[in-house]
Amino acid sequence: MASEKYSLPPIVALEEHFLSKNTEMRQFKAIVAEMGVESKVFDVGAQRIADMDAVGLSMQVLSHGAGFADDPRVCSMINDEIAAAVKANPSRFAGFAFLPMAQPQKAADELRRCIRDLGFCGALIDNHVDGVYFEGPQYDVFWSAAESLDAPIYLHPAFATDKMMEWYKGAYSTGAANCMAMATFGWHFDTATHVLRLYASGVFDRFPKLKIILGHFGESLPFWKERIVKSSETQPWGDLKRLFNRVYDENLWFTTSGVYELGPMACMLRNTRMDRIMFSIDYPFAPMELGIKWLKELRESGLVDQEQFEMVCYRNAKDLLGLNLPK
């Protein structure tokens, strides 16, 4: 158990969700009910701030929970809710846009509105829309907007489609299949593969200043980095301008959301730039206390020094997202 030997600096958490009561996301809401976090996930006011104060969390970047809204008007409504929460507590909240990714032009337009008019610091998007990923040419209009706006895009796991779920079924319970498909493994594997799709299709060549954030310690990419880099050097990935090592170093950022062991951090620290690692909790699906406990254990472990610890806690997020933290 971590002691109080080290005091905590300001702390920013990036993957912190809420749900609008005005949306129909039955699958996600069922999980919310099962986990017993209804009172927390719909609140972006007093209760959330009280939870933050109780553990010393300085700021959350708010994002809507995973689940697709195909109506751009619904996305705009949700973004207006986020903007209102940020306006009410600008020293405690920042906002990631919720976008209609089935319609790339509409997604680009809403991203522009959120960055330019609402003052958001990026967007958090689902990993796919009904099994469609975002490497195709129809999505260039979106990636172009993200690059020109200098808006980081947080690529977040999404629920498996019915077709995807068939791959996870076997001689075991439906519950086991659901676990494999979602937060136990499948979500992360699928999101990491999406990054490789973007790489293989030349998205990072066409938009070399694109900024992608991955949660859950990089969705396994840091663990597989050396193998992927070697493959990009020796195997036929196509006519790409950069090897994966450069894309990893120049276009990807990572957060610690939802994982509270030091092993993944030790792996990441061996092959990932220090200025690319940021803290997150995954509230309310993980308790804030667990995230803060992990931070204390990280500092006491000796894996990072005080300067590096502060980079993880807030400096990297502040630099990437342009946050105005309270003094």
Residue pairs with C-beta under 8 A, 6 or more apart in sequence:
1 297
2 293
2 296
2 297
2 299
2 300
3 296
3 300
4 296
5 300
6 296
6 299
6 300
6 306
6 309
8 56
8 292
8 295
8 296
8 313
9 309
9 310
9 313
9 314
10 58
10 59
10 313
10 314
10 325
10 326
11 56
11 57
11 58
11 59
11 279
11 292
11 295
11 313
11 314
12 58
12 59
12 60
12 61
12 278
12 279
12 313
12 314
12 317
12 318
12 323
12 325
13 57
13 59
13 60
13 61
13 279
13 280
13 281
13 283
13 288
13 291
14 61
14 154
14 213
14 215
14 255
14 257
14 278
14 279
14 280
14 317
14 321
15 61
15 63
15 124
15 154
15 156
15 215
15 255
15 257
15 258
15 280
15 281
15 282
16 60
16 61
16 62
16 63
16 280
16 281
16 282
16 283
17 41
17 62
17 63
17 64
17 65
17 282
17 283
17 284
17 285
18 41
18 42
18 43
18 44
18 48
18 62
18 63
18 64
18 65
18 82
18 85
19 25
19 28
19 29
19 32
19 41
19 42
19 64
19 65
20 42
20 64
20 77
20 78
20 81
21 42
22 74
22 77
22 78
22 81
23 64
23 67
23 69
23 74
23 78
25 65
25 67
25 69
27 67
27 159
28 65
28 66
28 67
28 159
31 285
32 38
32 41
32 65
35 285
37 284
37 285
39 47
40 47
40 48
40 51
40 283
40 284
41 65
41 284
44 62
44 81
44 82
44 85
44 93
45 85
45 88
45 89
48 60
49 89
49 92
51 57
51 283
51 288
52 58
52 60
52 92
52 288
54 288
54 289
55 288
55 289
55 291
55 292
56 292
57 281
57 288
57 292
58 92
58 314
58 325
58 326
59 91
59 92
59 93
59 94
59 314
59 323
59 325
59 326
60 92
60 93
60 94
60 283
61 93
61 94
61 95
61 96
61 121
61 122
61 317
61 321
61 323
62 82
62 85
62 86
62 93
62 94
62 95
62 96
63 82
63 95
63 96
63 98
63 124
63 154
63 156
64 78
64 82
64 98
64 124
66 126
66 156
66 157
66 158
66 159
67 126
67 158
67 159
68 101
68 102
68 126
68 129
68 130
68 158
69 75
69 78
69 98
69 100
70 100
70 102
70 103
71 100
72 100
72 103
72 106
72 109
72 110
74 100
75 97
75 98
75 99
75 100
75 110
76 110
76 113
78 98
79 95
79 97
79 98
79 110
79 113
79 114
79 118
79 120
80 118
82 95
82 96
82 97
82 98
82 118
82 120
83 95
83 114
83 118
83 119
83 120
85 93
85 95
86 93
86 94
86 95
86 118
86 119
90 324
91 324
91 325
91 326
94 120
94 121
94 321
94 323
95 114
95 118
95 119
95 120
95 121
96 120
96 121
96 122
96 123
96 124
96 154
97 110
97 111
97 114
97 115
97 118
97 120
97 122
97 123
97 124
97 151
98 123
98 124
99 107
99 110
99 111
99 123
99 125
100 106
100 107
100 110
101 107
101 125
101 126
101 129
101 134
101 142
102 129
102 130
102 132
104 134
104 138
104 139
104 140
104 141
104 142
105 141
105 142
107 125
107 142
108 141
108 142
108 144
108 145
108 146
111 123
111 142
111 145
111 146
111 149
111 151
112 145
112 149
114 120
114 123
115 122
115 149
115 151
116 149
120 151
121 151
121 152
121 321
121 322
121 323
122 151
122 152
122 153
122 154
122 211
122 213
122 321
123 146
123 151
123 152
123 153
123 154
124 153
124 154
124 156
125 134
125 153
125 154
125 155
125 156
126 156
126 157
126 158
127 133
127 155
127 156
127 157
127 158
127 187
127 190
127 191
127 194
128 134
128 158
128 190
128 194
129 158
130 161
131 161
131 163
131 164
133 194
133 197
134 142
134 143
134 194
134 198
135 194
135 197
135 198
135 200
135 201
135 203
136 201
139 203
140 203
140 206
140 207
143 203
143 206
143 207
143 210
144 207
145 151
146 152
146 153
146 207
146 210
146 211
147 207
147 209
147 210
150 209
150 211
151 211
152 211
152 212
152 213
152 253
152 320
152 321
153 210
153 211
153 212
153 213
154 212
154 213
154 214
154 215
155 191
155 194
155 195
155 212
155 213
155 214
156 191
156 215
157 182
157 183
157 187
157 188
157 190
157 191
157 215
157 216
157 219
158 187
158 190
159 182
160 168
160 181
160 182
160 186
160 190
164 181
164 186
164 190
165 177
165 181
168 177
168 178
168 180
168 181
168 186
169 177
170 177
179 185
180 186
181 187
183 258
187 216
187 219
188 216
188 219
188 220
189 219
189 220
191 214
191 219
192 214
192 218
192 219
192 220
192 221
192 224
195 212
195 214
195 219
195 221
195 252
196 228
198 204
198 212
199 232
199 237
199 240
199 244
199 247
200 237
200 238
200 240
202 238
202 239
202 240
202 241
203 210
204 210
204 242
204 247
204 251
205 240
205 241
205 242
208 242
208 250
208 251
210 251
211 251
211 253
211 320
212 251
212 252
212 253
213 252
213 253
213 254
213 255
213 278
213 320
214 221
214 252
214 253
214 254
214 255
215 254
215 255
215 257
215 258
215 280
215 282
216 255
216 257
216 258
216 259
217 254
217 255
217 256
217 259
217 264
217 265
217 267
217 268
218 252
218 254
218 268
218 272
221 228
221 248
221 252
221 254
222 254
222 264
222 267
222 268
222 271
222 272
223 264
223 267
225 244
225 245
225 248
225 271
225 272
226 271
228 244
229 243
229 244
229 245
229 248
231 237
231 244
232 240
232 243
232 244
232 245
233 243
242 250
248 272
249 273
249 276
252 276
253 276
253 277
253 278
253 316
253 320
254 268
254 272
254 276
254 277
254 278
255 277
255 278
255 279
255 280
256 264
256 265
256 277
256 278
256 279
256 280
256 291
256 294
256 312
257 280
257 281
257 282
257 286
258 280
258 281
258 282
258 285
258 286
260 286
260 290
260 291
260 293
260 294
261 294
262 294
262 297
262 298
262 301
262 303
265 298
265 303
266 303
268 277
269 277
269 303
269 304
274 308
274 311
275 311
275 316
275 319
276 316
277 311
277 312
277 316
278 312
278 316
278 317
278 320
279 291
279 295
279 312
279 313
279 314
279 317
280 291
281 287
281 288
281 290
281 291
282 291
283 291
295 309
295 312
295 313
298 304
298 309
298 312
299 306
299 309
304 312
314 325
317 323
318 325
